[in-house]
Amino acid sequence: MPLRIGKPVTCIYNINMYYYIFCQGDILLTSEGNIPFGSTPPIDIKPWQLVTTLCNGNDTCKIIRLDTPVSGNSHFKMVPLRKSAEILSPQTYQFAGKCAELIYWDRNTKYCGVCGSPLKWQTPISKQCPECQKEWWPTLAIATIVRVERGDEILMVHANSFRGNFYGLVAGFVETGETLEECVAREVWEETHIRIKNIRYYGSQPWPYPCGLMVGFTAQYESGTLLLEKEELGGGGWFTLNNLPELPAQGSIAREMIDDWISEKKIREQ
């Protein structure tokens, strides 16, 4: 039988539970930097502010959206979700991202795209139209990101959309009808006018800004002269271990892939 909002979620847990509370891209943490936990909500919560209830392992978690941020309370602090990656454990941060994605999806999926009727929650992560019975599930915007190497050099770029002066890796969204590998090659060509080869899967990362999945690859330079697409990139070039630019923040797959390359180069130099 489907789990429905308003009824207890069936899982093993104590009366205590976690409260993932969000407001305008920020998450509520305790002053010690933890997810609020207890038998009652840490702040006054209205019934309509509860988005859904999830089980994270054996832990019950309430997902709540506030209209205004919590302020003037020394026991709690509002932290941008991206910044919370530096505070929470990787597992907790990833689950918080899932919660944020569900909040975004809930706000943007109120009516059935087939018949226009208001949707109702069917399970903790899906809705159903009560009129035509169409089921609706959260969708992901899938993007690829690639570490391109040329000998002892790595290709790094500064996208115009970056908030800061750091350089990252070439990335872009997958288009309808193309494979992930085709997306990698296309994005590199469109943004830098170089050809790549030996495209290999590296790993992936949920990216809840607002609802994406970053799929990482590595590749080797094949041919071409670097020519940046100015509408997308404000800078870019080939970098060695000794002249790296400012790097992305910890917690992103871009930084993980760059750090992995750095470690490989340092090992080879020993």
Order of alpha helices (4+ residues) and beta strands (2+ residues): beta-beta-beta-beta-beta-beta-alpha-alpha-beta-beta-beta-beta-beta-beta-alpha-beta-beta-beta-alpha
